[in-house]
Amino acid sequence: MSNPMQATINALLDSWKDDYAAMLNRWLSVPSLKADPLPDAPFGREVRRMLDMAMKDASDMGFACRIFDGYAGDVTLKGQTGEELAVLAHLDVVPAGDGWKTDPFVPTRIGDRIYARGTGDDKGPALCALFAMKAIRQSGVPLRRSIRLILGCDEESGWEDMAYYTAHTDMPEIGFSPDATFPLINTEKGMLAIRAHAKVAKTGLQVKQLMTGERTNVIPGESVCVVEGGEEIAKKVAAYAEKTGLPYAAEVTQEGVKITATGIPGHSAYPEGCRNAIGMMLLILRDLGVEGPIRTLADVYGGEHDGKTLGIACEDSVSGPLTCNIGILHLVGDEIHCTFDNRVPIEADLEALRDTLIAHIPDFTIDSVKLTAPHHVPADSELVQSLLAAYTEESGLSGEPESTGGGTYAKVLKQGVAFGAGFPGDEDLAHQANEYVELDKMILSAKIYANALLRLCAE
């Protein structure tokens, strides 16, 4: 065992399972969705309430805590030197979306599972790290490095929290983010995010209402549109559904024909097994005769998630293929607004891909472009090897470093990786309906984190 106190720490964590569950339920009951800013609440009242709750809980455990004007907070377990290790997690969540069997903001326990939005992404893992720190503190193990748990509030949106935090305090160089899966992710793809708009065509099928998507990094599970027409249009929708085998529905209303496309939601970085309802809607609108920029989107995106028709498909042996997602499609007045969220292989040229994508949507005005460089930590580094050893010792499982299209706070560290808390074979329900965690696995994750922190921080 890495440290003679590990058995004591593990016993403490086992004894705190009910305490962990109770605290997690309180955290999950806060719908910490980003909203309009308020004084001292830059991401809205509920996100600030969540941050205050987490900081009070950590303070009640005896930790030194700081809040940075509602943008983020940190919790520190002091070591003997000036060195520090960071654990970066987030308290904000994505919208619940459709398809829940329980209330997403009323935690529901069924057996060993707790269902709610934010269980796995990322309140449950954040609490695992906090309980690991509590166990280390209570065990009295002397530390060389300090451990700093940083809790952000804008991970699911623009990362304004990390920008503010790094502008107002120092950031440790080394650490991990419990916001992905075990065994460990040491490679994160680059990102190419584009927002664009265009005037809709006055010819062809006329779209009257279309408002799908709330987050760029979510694959929408449903898209609803109202178009001009009557029974003839509804019959064409039914025929298209029968031809393609895809779930479309049409209803004639006083406003026109209401068309519903039902997809399979998910995280934009992991489109396999999902079906983007926006792509479905674009394809049916093209079949019904839409023209102009909506037709352009149908032609260059449609149901693809690899960017092939956009001319940006690529892959490498380290990080895999590019993924492409349109997460927002809104008709506002006579303009159609859309977003592209692309996760880009680490060896690809982000600027060249940007230029190619823009060239494929010539009738759109580009509102914003954000390029995020890829991130990689060598597999033979002390950080990676220590974390893998902790994972293997506590779980009994072996594993190698992996790559992801997801973006975590690990990117803000010079040497940062994503480390848990999902296990191989677990359902990946981040950004999906019926998100849950298993309590036994959360306690195991806390043991892994404690083991890793001792390896990297103990004297």
N, C-alpha and C positions, 0 to 999 in steps of 0.2 A: 504494500500500500504506500502511496506517495508520501503521506504524512501520518505519524502515529496517532494524531487526533482525528483522523478522518472517520474512524468508527464512531467516536463520540458525536461528531457533527452529523453523521448519517442518522444516528439514533435520535438526536434532537429534531431533525427534519421529519422523521417518521412520526414523532410525537406531536408535531405541529400541523398535521394534515388537516384537521378540522379548523384550526385557526386560519390556515391558508385559504381554505374554501370559504370561510365566512368573510374574510377580507376581500377575496376576489369577487364575491357576490356584491359587496358594496361598491367596488370599483365598476363592475359591469352594469350596475343600475344607473350609472351616470351616462347619458347619451352624449358623449364627448365628440360631437360632430362640429366641424369648423362652421362658424357663423360670422355675422357682421361684427367688426371690432367694437369694443366698448372701452372706457377708461380702465386701465390695468387688466384688460382682458382682450388682447389683440386677436384672439381667435374665437371670441364669443364667450358668453357667460358659462355654458356648460363645460367647455374645455378648461376654463379657469377653475371651476368648481372641482373638476377632476384633479388638476394639479395641486390645489390646496389640500384635497383629501389625501393624496399620496404623500405629500410633504409632511402632513400631520402624523400620518401613520408611521413614517420613517423616523420622525422626531420622537414619537412615543416609544420607539424601540431604542432610543438613546443615541441616534446618529446626529451628526452636524449636518444641517440642511440649509440650502440657499435657494431663493426664488428670484429669477431674473425677469422682473416686470411682467410676469404672466407668459413669457415666451417659453421658458424651460425652467427646470429645477435640478439640483444635484444633491446627492447624499454621499457622505464621505466616511470611510473607515480608515483612520490614520495609521500610516506606517512610520518606520524610524528614519527613513531617508526622504529626500525630496522627490524621489521617483514616484510616479503614479501610473496606474492602469485604469482605463476607462471601460465601463460597461454602458452601452448606449441603447436605450429602449424608448418607446413612445406610448403616449397616453391617448392620442386622438384615434378615431376610428373612421371608417368609410360608412356611407349611408347603408341602411339595412338592405334595401332592394326588395324584390319580390320573392315569394316562394317559401317563406318561413312557416314552420309548423307550430312554433311558439312565439311569444312576444320577444323580439330581439333585444329589448332593453329591460326585460324582467327575467333575470337568470333562472333557468329551470334545470333542476338536477334530476337526472334519470339514471339510476344505478351509480356508476362511478363517473358519469359524464355531467358536465355543466354546459348547457346550451345558451349562448348569447352572442351578440356582436362584440368582438374584441377579445374573446376568450383566448384564441391563439395568436391574434394579430392586434395588439401585442401586449395586452394587460396581463394575461396569464404568465407569459415568459418574464415580463418586467418584475412581477411579484416573485417569481422563482429566484431571480437574481437578488432581490431584496432579502428574501428569507435565507438565502445562502450566506449573505453578508451578516445577517443576524446570528446565524449559527456559528460562524467564524468568530464573531465578536464575543459571543457567550462562552465559547470554548477557551478563549484566552490565548490563542495561538499568536505569538509575536510576528509582526509583519515587517518586511523590509520596504516593499512598495505600498503606498496607499492605494485603496480601492475607491474609485469614484463612480457611482451610478448616476448617469445623466438621463433625465426623463424629459423628452421633447414633446411638443404639442402640435407640430405641423408636419409630421413625417408623411402623411397621406396626401399632402397638397404641395406647397411650394418650398418646404424646408426653411421658411423664414426663421423658425426657432433656432436652428443651428447657426444661421448667419448672425443672429443677434447674440447668441451665446458666445460664439468664438470672437465676436467683436468686444465683448465685455469681460472675458476672463480667458485664462490660458486653457489649452486643450492638450491632454496627454497624447503622447505619440503612439502608444500601443494599447490595444484592447479588442473587444469584440462586441457584436450586437446580437442579442438573443431574439432575432426577428426573421428566422428562416428555418432551416432544418439541420439535423445532425446527419453525417458526422461533422462536416465543416464546409463552408464555402469561402474559398480564398480568391475567387475570380468573379467579378461582377461586370456585366456587359456595359458598354457605353449607352448613352441615351440620346435620342433625337426627337424632340418634342416641337410640334408645329401647330399653331392656331391660325385659321384662315377663314375668310368669308367671301361671298359673291352674291351678286344680284340674281335672283331666280329668273328663269325664262318666262316670258309672257305667252309663249306658244307651247303647244303640246299639253299633256296632262297637267292640270293646275292643282298644286298642293296647297291646302288651306291651313292645316295644322300639322306640326311635327316638332316634338320636343322630347328627345330621347337622350338620356345620359346625364350624370351629375359629376362624374370624375373621369379624367382622361385615362387613368390606369385601371379602370374597371371595364370588363367586357359586358355590355348590357344584355340582360336576359329577356327584355321585352321592349318592343318599339310599337307605338301607336301613331297612326297618321290619319288625317281626314283629307280626302280629295274630292274634287267636283265629280258629279256623276250620279248614277242610280243603279238599277238592277243589272244593267249590262256590265258595269264595272265589277259589281259583286260576283257575277257569274264568272268573269275572267279571273278574279282572284281564286275562286274555288277550283277552276280548271288548272291554274298554275300550281296550286297546292297539291292537286292530285298528280300532276305531271312530275313534280320535283320530290314529292313525298315529305315536304316540309310543312310544319304547323303554321298555316296562315288562316285567318278568319276575317270575314267581311260582313258589315252590317250597314244597311241603308238607314240613314238618319235625316233629320231635317236639315242638318248642316252639310250633308254630303255622304260619302261612303267612308265609314270608319274601318280602317284596315289594321289588324293586329298581327305582328310577327313575334313568335315565341322562340327565343333562343335558349342557350345554356350559359348562364353567367359565369364569370371567373375573373382572375387577375390577368391583366394584359400581358404580363411577362410569361404566362403559362397557358397559351391558347389551345394546346392539345386537349381534346375532349370537350372543348367549349364550342359554342356557336353564337357568333355575334349577331344580335337581333337587328343592329343597324345595317350590317351587310345584307341580311335577309330583306330588310325593307328597301334598300337601294335596288336590289335585283327585281323585286316585284314592281316597283315604280318604273323601272326601265321597261319591263315587259308591258306595262300599261301605257307607255308612251310618253313618259316624262322627258323633258329636253333641258338643255343648258347645263349649269354646274352640277345639278343633282345627277343628271345622266353621266357627267364626267366621273363623279365619284363611283357610280355603279360600274363604269367601264374599267377604272383603274384599281378599284378596291374590291367591290362585290363581297364575296365570301372568303377571300384569301386572308391568310394571316402571315404569309411569308414575304410579302412585298414584291412578288414576282412581276405582276403587271405594272406596278409602279416603277419597275426597273432597279429596285434596290435589294433584291434577294441576294444574300451572301452568307457564308459561314466559314468557320475555321475549326481546327481540330481541338483547340483549347476551350472555346466557349460555345461552340455550336452555331445554329442558324439565327439569322435576324428574325425578329417577330414584329408585326405591325398591327396596330389596333386603332380604329376610330371609336373613341369612347363617348364623344358628344356630337350630336347632330341636332341643331336647333334652328327652326324657322322663326325669325324675328322680323316682323313686317314683311318687306320684300327681299330680305337677305337670308341666305342659308349660312350658318356658322358650323364649323367642324374642327375637330382636333385629331392629330395623328400622334400616337405614342409608339415609338420604335425602340426596341432594345437591340443593340448593335454589337456584333462580335468584336472582340478586343483588337483584332488585327485590321479591322475595316477603317476606311477613311471617312470620318464623320462629315466633314465638309463636302466631300464629293457626293455622298449619299443625300445630303441636304439639297444640293443643287439639282440632283437628278429628280428627287421627289417633287420639288417645286416646279421643275420643267414639265412634269406630267399633269399638273393642274393649272394650266395657263389662264383659265378664266377666273381664278381666285386671287384675291388680295391677301398677302401674307401679313398677319397681325403680329406674330411673334415667333421667334425661333430660339430654342434653348438646346445647347449641346452640352452633354455631360460626359467627361472622359471616362474610360473604363478604369477599373481598379484591380490590382493584382498583388498578392503577397506570396513570396516564394514558399513552396511546399516544405523546404528544408529549414525554414526559420524556426527560432526558439518558440515563437508564439504558436505557429501551426502544430509543431510536434508536441508541445505541452498540452494543447487542447485535445488533440487526437488521443494522447495517452490517457487523459482524464476521462474522455468518452468511453474508451475501451475498458478501462478499469472499473468504472461504475456500471456500465450497461452490459458488459460481456460481449459487445459487438465490435467488430473491426471496421475500418473504413478508410477511404482516401479523400483528399480534398476534391471539391466539386466546383463547378461554375454555375452561375445563375443569370437570368435576365432581370431578376428583381433587383431593386436598388435599396440598400439599407444604409443606416448611419455609419456602417464600417468605412464608407468612402471618405468621411471627414477626418479619419485618422491616417497618419503616415503608414502605420502598420495596423490595419484593422481587418477583421474577418467577420462573417456571419456564422453564428454557432448556436444551433438549436432554435426553438425548443421542439420542433416536430421530429419524429423518428421515421426511419425508413419503413415504408408500407402504410403510414398514416394517411387518412384522407386529407387532401389539401383543400381546405375550405376557406382560405383567406379570400375575403371580398365576396364570398358566396353565402347563400342562405344556409341556415341550420349549422352555423359555425359552432364548434364545441371543443373542449379539451377533456382528457381523462385525468382525474386527480392523481392516480398512482403514477402516471407518466410525468405529471408536473413535479411531483416530489422527487422522482428520479432525475429530472432535469436540474432541480435545485442541488441535488447531490453532485451531479456532474459539474455544475458551475462552482460549487464550493471546492471540489477537488482541483479544478483548473486554477482557481484563484490562489489556492495554497501553493500549487506548483510554481506559479508565476510571481507570487507576492510574499510568501512566507520566508522568514530568515533561514 
